[in-house]
Amino acid sequence: MMTAIQDRPVTSVVHDPLSHARLPRWTPFAVAAGSIAAAVGIGLGAGWHSRIQWGLIAALLFVLGTYAVTAKVEGRRQAKDRVATSIVWVCFVLAVVPLLSLAWTTISKGLEVLDPYFLSHSMNGVLDADAGGGIYHALLGTIEQVLIATAIAAPIGLLTAVYLVEYGKGRLAKAVTFFVDVMTGVPSIVAGLFILATWNLILGFGPSGFAGAMALAILMMPVVVRSTEEMLKLVPNELREASLALGVPKWRTILKVVLPTAIGGITTGVMLAVARITGETAPVLLLVFGTKLINPNPFEGAQSSLPLYVYEQYAVGTDAAVARAWAAALVLIAFVMILNLVARGIARWKAPKTGR
């Protein structure tokens, strides 16, 4: 009997819990195309002619469609995962589309009058309502004011961050941290009024690019402090301990070990602060006043700047003035981009991984 039982073939079904139906890779693109087509149809049927409305409807339909299709084929658990991924992609697109639209509009409108003549001439002798003129005086003023503000704010912000991370303890460090947080949210007009009250009214100095640079430095300092502080905290303590164990003084450890390790992040933080102040108009309007003439001396007399130039030309309202405003805005964006590229190059050059 046992032999007969053992001779019988045993059949069994093996279920693989990891094997299930999968959607093809082109499914998200098909769902996106269908969502866009449905959104356009809904918008036209409802009489909505705004592409922003169409885009929002398409984003909502894309998320709902992804969930419905995935739940039908792969199950509800996988559908939730795909919905989370879809929401991330939708948020990314919603963030990138306005940026690309802004860049395209600025480039297309700014290139109409942007040429070597526009970059090498000022508005001296040119009426704001007429064609012609350039931005040389505003570009020169912006470069000088940003450089002076950076020369003031970057060292102070860097040393403050070093103090907070490496030395700061007790009430003084807490007070410094508190005031840095407060200064981060100070409106630009308040910084301009402070310099106007102290430098111009109390001390008696007139409008100048240096006064505007001091106001910009106030806005720049907290950004430098916060970004540098976070970068210094990321430096491993083992590097500090290894240097101190070799008998290297703490100040030299900070100078030769800590700062070179974090130089990439510090440079990026400084450039973020520069980008923060480059487009400010209120302090310049209060302290620099603006002028159509070329003034290479930032310590005496009124100057101009690119943000102030854009504001003045756009306020005129004529076609020629608005075209100059778009061209100046394009130059301002290019100026910030060049600064960022230079900072990235310096950070990569000075980074420890390059062997320097």
BAGU-802100 format. One line per field, with one value per residue (C-alpha): residue number from 1; residue in three letters; y, x, z. Coordinates in Angstrom, 3 decimals. Layout:
BAGU-802100
n: [NUM | ...]
res: [ALA | ...]
yy: [Y | ...]
xx: [X | ...]
zz: [Z | ...]
END
This chain:
BAGU-802100
n: [1 | 2 | 3 | 4 | 5 | 6 | 7 | 8 | 9 | 10 | 11 | 12 | 13 | 14 | 15 | 16 | 17 | 18 | 19 | 20 | 21 | 22 | 23 | 24 | 25 | 26 | 27 | 28 | 29 | 30 | 31 | 32 | 33 | 34 | 35 | 36 | 37 | 38 | 39 | 40 | 41 | 42 | 43 | 44 | 45 | 46 | 47 | 48 | 49 | 50 | 51 | 52 | 53 | 54 | 55 | 56 | 57 | 58 | 59 | 60 | 61 | 62 | 63 | 64 | 65 | 66 | 67 | 68 | 69 | 70 | 71 | 72 | 73 | 74 | 75 | 76 | 77 | 78 | 79 | 80 | 81 | 82 | 83 | 84 | 85 | 86 | 87 | 88 | 89 | 90 | 91 | 92 | 93 | 94 | 95 | 96 | 97 | 98 | 99 | 100 | 101 | 102 | 103 | 104 | 105 | 106 | 107 | 108 | 109 | 110 | 111 | 112 | 113 | 114 | 115 | 116 | 117 | 118 | 119 | 120 | 121 | 122 | 123 | 124 | 125 | 126 | 127 | 128 | 129 | 130 | 131 | 132 | 133 | 134 | 135 | 136 | 137 | 138 | 139 | 140 | 141 | 142 | 143 | 144 | 145 | 146 | 147 | 148 | 149 | 150 | 151 | 152 | 153 | 154 | 155 | 156 | 157 | 158 | 159 | 160 | 161 | 162 | 163 | 164 | 165 | 166 | 167 | 168 | 169 | 170 | 171 | 172 | 173 | 174 | 175 | 176 | 177 | 178 | 179 | 180 | 181 | 182 | 183 | 184 | 185 | 186 | 187 | 188 | 189 | 190 | 191 | 192 | 193 | 194 | 195 | 196 | 197 | 198 | 199 | 200 | 201 | 202 | 203 | 204 | 205 | 206 | 207 | 208 | 209 | 210 | 211 | 212 | 213 | 214 | 215 | 216 | 217 | 218 | 219 | 220 | 221 | 222 | 223 | 224 | 225 | 226 | 227 | 228 | 229 | 230 | 231 | 232 | 233 | 234 | 235 | 236 | 237 | 238 | 239 | 240 | 241 | 242 | 243 | 244 | 245 | 246 | 247 | 248 | 249 | 250 | 251 | 252 | 253 | 254 | 255 | 256 | 257 | 258 | 259 | 260 | 261 | 262 | 263 | 264 | 265 | 266 | 267 | 268 | 269 | 270 | 271 | 272 | 273 | 274 | 275 | 276 | 277 | 278 | 279 | 280 | 281 | 282 | 283 | 284 | 285 | 286 | 287 | 288 | 289 | 290 | 291 | 292 | 293 | 294 | 295 | 296 | 297 | 298 | 299 | 300 | 301 | 302 | 303 | 304 | 305 | 306 | 307 | 308 | 309 | 310 | 311 | 312 | 313 | 314 | 315 | 316 | 317 | 318 | 319 | 320 | 321 | 322 | 323 | 324 | 325 | 326 | 327 | 328 | 329 | 330 | 331 | 332 | 333 | 334 | 335 | 336 | 337 | 338 | 339 | 340 | 341 | 342 | 343 | 344 | 345 | 346 | 347 | 348 | 349 | 350 | 351 | 352 | 353 | 354 | 355 | 356]
res: [MET | MET | THR | ALA | ILE | GLN | ASP | ARG | PRO | VAL | THR | SER | VAL | VAL | HIS | ASP | PRO | LEU | SER | HIS | ALA | ARG | LEU | PRO | ARG | TRP | THR | PRO | PHE | ALA | VAL | ALA | ALA | GLY | SER | ILE | ALA | ALA | ALA | VAL | GLY | ILE | GLY | LEU | GLY | ALA | GLY | TRP | HIS | SER | ARG | ILE | GLN | TRP | GLY | LEU | ILE | ALA | ALA | LEU | LEU | PHE | VAL | LEU | GLY | THR | TYR | ALA | VAL | THR | ALA | LYS | VAL | GLU | GLY | ARG | ARG | GLN | ALA | LYS | ASP | ARG | VAL | ALA | THR | SER | ILE | VAL | TRP | VAL | CYS | PHE | VAL | LEU | ALA | VAL | VAL | PRO | LEU | LEU | SER | LEU | ALA | TRP | THR | THR | ILE | SER | LYS | GLY | LEU | GLU | VAL | LEU | ASP | PRO | TYR | PHE | LEU | SER | HIS | SER | MET | ASN | GLY | VAL | LEU | ASP | ALA | ASP | ALA | GLY | GLY | GLY | ILE | TYR | HIS | ALA | LEU | LEU | GLY | THR | ILE | GLU | GLN | VAL | LEU | ILE | ALA | THR | ALA | ILE | ALA | ALA | PRO | ILE | GLY | LEU | LEU | THR | ALA | VAL | TYR | LEU | VAL | GLU | TYR | GLY | LYS | GLY | ARG | LEU | ALA | LYS | ALA | VAL | THR | PHE | PHE | VAL | ASP | VAL | MET | THR | GLY | VAL | PRO | SER | ILE | VAL | ALA | GLY | LEU | PHE | ILE | LEU | ALA | THR | TRP | ASN | LEU | ILE | LEU | GLY | PHE | GLY | PRO | SER | GLY | PHE | ALA | GLY | ALA | MET | ALA | LEU | ALA | ILE | LEU | MET | MET | PRO | VAL | VAL | VAL | ARG | SER | THR | GLU | GLU | MET | LEU | LYS | LEU | VAL | PRO | ASN | GLU | LEU | ARG | GLU | ALA | SER | LEU | ALA | LEU | GLY | VAL | PRO | LYS | TRP | ARG | THR | ILE | LEU | LYS | VAL | VAL | LEU | PRO | THR | ALA | ILE | GLY | GLY | ILE | THR | THR | GLY | VAL | MET | LEU | ALA | VAL | ALA | ARG | ILE | THR | GLY | GLU | THR | ALA | PRO | VAL | LEU | LEU | LEU | VAL | PHE | GLY | THR | LYS | LEU | ILE | ASN | PRO | ASN | PRO | PHE | GLU | GLY | ALA | GLN | SER | SER | LEU | PRO | LEU | TYR | VAL | TYR | GLU | GLN | TYR | ALA | VAL | GLY | THR | ASP | ALA | ALA | VAL | ALA | ARG | ALA | TRP | ALA | ALA | ALA | LEU | VAL | LEU | ILE | ALA | PHE | VAL | MET | ILE | LEU | ASN | LEU | VAL | ALA | ARG | GLY | ILE | ALA | ARG | TRP | LYS | ALA | PRO | LYS | THR | GLY | ARG]
yy: [0.000 | 2.420 | 1.632 | 2.425 | 5.704 | 6.669 | 5.875 | 8.276 | 11.527 | 14.539 | 17.665 | 21.032 | 24.605 | 27.086 | 30.629 | 33.386 | 36.295 | 38.619 | 37.969 | 40.223 | 42.215 | 45.246 | 48.315 | 49.043 | 51.815 | 54.075 | 54.161 | 57.479 | 59.182 | 57.806 | 58.925 | 62.364 | 62.706 | 61.628 | 64.024 | 66.944 | 66.108 | 65.748 | 69.013 | 70.898 | 69.430 | 70.328 | 73.834 | 74.500 | 73.020 | 75.187 | 78.296 | 78.579 | 80.025 | 80.236 | 77.711 | 77.858 | 76.436 | 73.738 | 72.840 | 72.560 | 70.364 | 68.194 | 67.805 | 66.703 | 64.274 | 62.872 | 62.010 | 60.516 | 58.627 | 57.193 | 55.898 | 54.404 | 52.614 | 51.332 | 50.134 | 48.220 | 46.409 | 46.357 | 46.801 | 49.597 | 49.380 | 49.978 | 52.627 | 54.674 | 54.520 | 55.686 | 58.496 | 59.775 | 59.712 | 61.463 | 64.229 | 64.803 | 65.092 | 67.420 | 69.712 | 69.679 | 70.679 | 73.389 | 74.824 | 74.580 | 75.869 | 79.409 | 79.523 | 78.522 | 80.922 | 83.769 | 82.957 | 82.673 | 85.941 | 87.816 | 86.471 | 87.023 | 90.578 | 91.524 | 90.567 | 93.147 | 96.017 | 94.198 | 94.941 | 96.317 | 99.885 | 99.251 | 97.869 | 100.628 | 103.786 | 105.544 | 107.468 | 110.828 | 113.143 | 110.591 | 111.136 | 108.179 | 108.119 | 108.043 | 105.165 | 104.810 | 104.970 | 102.138 | 100.687 | 101.225 | 103.587 | 101.186 | 98.127 | 99.888 | 100.970 | 97.469 | 95.885 | 98.370 | 98.252 | 94.444 | 94.114 | 96.582 | 94.897 | 91.496 | 92.809 | 94.037 | 91.218 | 88.099 | 88.400 | 89.483 | 86.708 | 84.101 | 85.043 | 85.147 | 81.650 | 80.403 | 81.864 | 80.271 | 76.817 | 76.622 | 78.931 | 80.076 | 79.045 | 80.639 | 83.723 | 85.622 | 82.863 | 82.620 | 86.385 | 86.405 | 83.539 | 85.350 | 88.601 | 86.745 | 85.126 | 88.523 | 90.123 | 87.359 | 88.652 | 92.369 | 94.043 | 95.773 | 99.123 | 98.960 | 98.430 | 101.379 | 103.606 | 102.637 | 103.677 | 106.802 | 107.814 | 107.117 | 107.695 | 110.452 | 112.338 | 111.972 | 111.876 | 114.233 | 112.244 | 112.573 | 109.890 | 107.479 | 103.941 | 103.173 | 104.047 | 101.666 | 98.991 | 99.246 | 98.652 | 95.698 | 94.337 | 94.358 | 92.218 | 89.934 | 89.200 | 86.889 | 84.779 | 84.342 | 83.533 | 80.926 | 79.171 | 79.143 | 77.910 | 74.936 | 74.071 | 74.180 | 71.872 | 69.296 | 69.034 | 65.776 | 66.285 | 63.545 | 65.937 | 68.540 | 65.944 | 64.495 | 67.929 | 68.855 | 65.492 | 66.385 | 69.539 | 71.971 | 75.069 | 75.449 | 78.594 | 76.866 | 73.798 | 76.008 | 77.798 | 74.768 | 71.932 | 73.113 | 75.990 | 74.192 | 71.221 | 73.408 | 75.913 | 74.634 | 75.140 | 78.444 | 79.807 | 78.693 | 80.432 | 83.649 | 83.530 | 82.985 | 86.097 | 88.018 | 86.923 | 88.052 | 91.620 | 92.086 | 92.644 | 94.970 | 98.334 | 99.992 | 100.681 | 101.939 | 104.225 | 105.722 | 105.980 | 106.048 | 108.131 | 107.114 | 109.128 | 109.046 | 109.952 | 107.632 | 107.926 | 105.552 | 106.823 | 104.874 | 107.080 | 110.383 | 111.412 | 109.602 | 106.346 | 104.026 | 100.268 | 97.681 | 97.064 | 100.795 | 101.228 | 98.517 | 100.179 | 103.643 | 102.491 | 100.321 | 103.173 | 105.381 | 102.987 | 103.702 | 100.885 | 101.984 | 102.296 | 98.920 | 97.296 | 98.786 | 97.486 | 93.918 | 94.141 | 95.387 | 92.528 | 90.066 | 91.582 | 91.352 | 87.647 | 87.056 | 88.950 | 86.708 | 83.609 | 84.593 | 85.170 | 81.727 | 80.077 | 81.849 | 80.778 | 77.163 | 77.242 | 78.652 | 76.097 | 73.211 | 74.581 | 74.950 | 71.764 | 69.196 | 66.460 | 68.328 | 67.835 | 71.462]
xx: [0.000 | 2.781 | 4.520 | 1.400 | 0.981 | 4.605 | 4.356 | 1.508 | 2.614 | 2.313 | 0.957 | 1.081 | 0.500 | 3.194 | 1.941 | 4.561 | 3.358 | 5.830 | 4.425 | 1.551 | 0.395 | 2.480 | 1.649 | 3.906 | 6.446 | 4.603 | 1.504 | 2.333 | 2.871 | -0.417 | -2.266 | -0.651 | -1.618 | -5.158 | -5.387 | -4.223 | -6.697 | -9.539 | -8.583 | -8.578 | -11.956 | -13.419 | -11.988 | -13.327 | -16.698 | -16.955 | -15.788 | -12.496 | -9.776 | -7.037 | -4.259 | -3.566 | -7.021 | -6.438 | -3.138 | -4.653 | -7.461 | -4.945 | -2.844 | -5.879 | -7.010 | -3.474 | -3.374 | -6.885 | -6.250 | -2.993 | -4.732 | -7.638 | -5.504 | -2.963 | -5.593 | -7.338 | -4.190 | -1.679 | -3.838 | -4.617 | -1.313 | 0.758 | -1.745 | -1.043 | 2.676 | 2.167 | -0.135 | 2.561 | 5.055 | 2.548 | 1.982 | 5.746 | 5.957 | 2.947 | 4.503 | 7.770 | 6.020 | 4.016 | 7.286 | 9.245 | 6.622 | 6.434 | 10.221 | 10.599 | 7.842 | 9.561 | 12.925 | 11.443 | 9.510 | 12.529 | 14.861 | 12.465 | 11.573 | 15.032 | 16.883 | 14.935 | 17.196 | 20.110 | 23.272 | 26.792 | 25.515 | 22.904 | 25.577 | 28.122 | 25.994 | 23.994 | 20.726 | 22.491 | 20.752 | 18.032 | 14.434 | 12.841 | 9.988 | 12.307 | 14.262 | 17.987 | 20.189 | 21.653 | 22.367 | 26.082 | 25.575 | 23.119 | 25.288 | 28.341 | 26.389 | 25.043 | 28.487 | 30.045 | 27.212 | 27.043 | 30.811 | 30.919 | 27.982 | 29.625 | 32.941 | 31.119 | 28.659 | 30.610 | 33.478 | 31.156 | 28.681 | 31.423 | 33.086 | 29.704 | 28.907 | 32.326 | 31.704 | 28.264 | 29.467 | 32.967 | 32.963 | 29.422 | 27.976 | 25.707 | 23.537 | 25.662 | 25.382 | 21.626 | 21.272 | 23.273 | 21.185 | 17.987 | 18.986 | 20.175 | 16.742 | 15.093 | 17.279 | 16.403 | 12.843 | 13.613 | 12.027 | 14.434 | 12.727 | 13.478 | 17.182 | 17.096 | 15.362 | 17.931 | 20.867 | 18.969 | 18.407 | 21.960 | 24.248 | 22.351 | 20.366 | 22.453 | 25.948 | 25.063 | 26.271 | 24.503 | 23.192 | 25.816 | 26.315 | 28.113 | 24.996 | 22.954 | 25.639 | 25.453 | 21.705 | 22.221 | 24.885 | 22.347 | 20.029 | 22.870 | 24.421 | 21.763 | 21.648 | 25.431 | 25.371 | 22.639 | 23.989 | 27.574 | 26.449 | 24.659 | 27.645 | 30.041 | 27.762 | 28.035 | 31.811 | 32.506 | 33.824 | 36.380 | 38.288 | 38.462 | 39.479 | 42.181 | 43.675 | 43.549 | 45.082 | 48.108 | 48.611 | 47.237 | 45.683 | 41.928 | 42.102 | 44.395 | 42.160 | 39.233 | 41.273 | 42.954 | 40.486 | 36.953 | 36.621 | 38.227 | 35.944 | 32.834 | 34.032 | 31.639 | 28.545 | 29.823 | 30.391 | 26.928 | 25.419 | 27.255 | 26.004 | 22.454 | 22.859 | 24.229 | 21.254 | 19.014 | 20.326 | 21.017 | 17.373 | 16.530 | 15.083 | 13.776 | 17.157 | 18.611 | 15.652 | 16.046 | 19.826 | 21.253 | 18.490 | 19.320 | 20.822 | 21.148 | 24.839 | 27.800 | 29.160 | 32.087 | 32.614 | 30.335 | 31.311 | 30.047 | 27.004 | 23.925 | 24.251 | 21.898 | 21.413 | 19.777 | 16.701 | 16.108 | 16.632 | 14.043 | 11.561 | 12.086 | 11.826 | 8.778 | 7.054 | 7.436 | 5.211 | 6.236 | 7.234 | 10.876 | 11.076 | 9.424 | 11.808 | 14.758 | 13.280 | 13.082 | 16.642 | 17.912 | 16.062 | 17.771 | 21.161 | 20.375 | 19.547 | 22.723 | 24.736 | 23.465 | 24.044 | 27.639 | 28.275 | 26.888 | 29.065 | 32.144 | 31.276 | 30.799 | 34.171 | 35.897 | 34.196 | 35.247 | 38.773 | 39.171 | 37.349 | 39.523 | 38.789 | 40.801 | 43.966 | 44.446]
zz: [0.000 | 0.867 | -2.393 | -4.380 | -2.623 | -3.201 | -6.902 | -7.479 | -9.166 | -6.930 | -8.606 | -6.921 | -7.987 | -6.937 | -6.571 | -6.868 | -4.750 | -6.502 | -9.972 | -11.035 | -13.998 | -14.856 | -16.902 | -19.880 | -19.550 | -21.975 | -19.762 | -17.984 | -21.342 | -22.668 | -19.547 | -19.794 | -23.471 | -22.735 | -19.789 | -21.911 | -24.678 | -22.179 | -20.437 | -23.735 | -24.613 | -21.207 | -21.402 | -24.871 | -23.983 | -20.868 | -22.704 | -20.806 | -23.003 | -20.376 | -20.858 | -17.140 | -16.481 | -19.074 | -17.429 | -13.957 | -15.258 | -17.121 | -13.956 | -11.952 | -14.652 | -14.915 | -11.199 | -11.224 | -14.447 | -13.147 | -10.044 | -11.965 | -14.560 | -12.051 | -9.585 | -12.384 | -13.545 | -10.664 | -7.593 | -5.163 | -3.309 | -6.432 | -7.514 | -4.391 | -5.118 | -8.693 | -7.548 | -5.197 | -8.071 | -10.330 | -7.788 | -7.599 | -11.383 | -11.514 | -8.889 | -10.827 | -14.050 | -12.279 | -10.959 | -14.218 | -16.655 | -15.181 | -15.011 | -18.652 | -19.651 | -17.809 | -19.365 | -22.863 | -22.550 | -21.210 | -23.891 | -26.789 | -25.756 | -24.498 | -27.673 | -29.667 | -28.558 | -26.925 | -28.900 | -28.266 | -28.573 | -25.870 | -23.522 | -24.127 | -23.942 | -21.253 | -21.359 | -21.331 | -23.798 | -24.649 | -23.639 | -21.892 | -24.383 | -27.423 | -28.901 | -28.355 | -25.308 | -23.290 | -19.871 | -19.411 | -16.461 | -14.779 | -15.403 | -13.985 | -10.920 | -10.304 | -10.558 | -8.153 | -5.630 | -5.594 | -5.250 | -2.355 | -0.635 | -1.063 | 0.265 | 3.379 | 3.999 | 3.002 | 5.544 | 8.360 | 7.586 | 7.271 | 10.573 | 12.324 | 11.108 | 12.227 | 15.670 | 15.980 | 14.902 | 16.362 | 19.387 | 20.136 | 23.490 | 26.040 | 25.822 | 23.301 | 20.699 | 21.279 | 20.909 | 17.682 | 16.285 | 17.218 | 15.525 | 12.430 | 12.183 | 12.610 | 9.945 | 7.500 | 7.336 | 7.299 | 4.239 | 1.888 | 2.375 | 6.123 | 5.435 | 3.060 | 5.625 | 8.274 | 6.099 | 5.015 | 8.644 | 9.805 | 6.822 | 5.018 | 7.638 | 10.822 | 9.306 | 6.456 | 3.457 | 0.143 | -2.199 | -3.469 | -4.607 | -1.347 | 0.662 | -1.434 | -1.072 | 2.727 | 2.631 | 0.306 | 2.666 | 5.519 | 3.403 | 2.369 | 5.789 | 7.280 | 4.119 | 4.217 | 7.935 | 7.670 | 4.577 | 5.874 | 9.279 | 7.751 | 5.565 | 8.513 | 10.497 | 7.716 | 8.112 | 10.034 | 13.557 | 12.907 | 10.646 | 13.402 | 15.991 | 13.734 | 13.172 | 16.857 | 17.800 | 15.686 | 17.731 | 15.188 | 16.816 | 16.514 | 14.415 | 11.951 | 11.911 | 10.952 | 8.314 | 6.743 | 7.333 | 8.060 | 5.598 | 2.610 | 3.193 | 3.123 | 0.506 | -2.157 | -0.040 | 1.338 | -2.158 | -3.226 | -0.184 | -0.972 | -4.540 | -3.331 | -1.205 | -4.195 | -6.285 | -3.421 | -3.478 | -7.184 | -8.026 | -5.132 | -6.126 | -2.934 | -1.229 | -4.498 | -5.050 | -1.565 | -1.347 | -4.873 | -6.509 | -10.073 | -12.879 | -16.653 | -16.477 | -16.091 | -12.547 | -11.958 | -8.385 | -5.998 | -3.037 | -4.373 | -6.359 | -7.561 | -9.456 | -11.251 | -11.211 | -13.432 | -11.229 | -10.902 | -14.653 | -15.380 | -13.026 | -14.527 | -18.141 | -17.591 | -15.751 | -18.850 | -20.770 | -24.365 | -26.703 | -26.782 | -22.995 | -22.384 | -24.870 | -22.965 | -19.719 | -21.087 | -22.407 | -19.038 | -17.305 | -19.630 | -18.840 | -15.126 | -15.432 | -17.435 | -14.811 | -12.016 | -14.139 | -14.871 | -11.170 | -10.372 | -13.019 | -11.677 | -8.130 | -9.213 | -10.933 | -7.854 | -5.603 | -7.842 | -8.105 | -4.352 | -3.350 | -1.460 | -4.004 | -6.655 | -4.610 | -3.708]
END
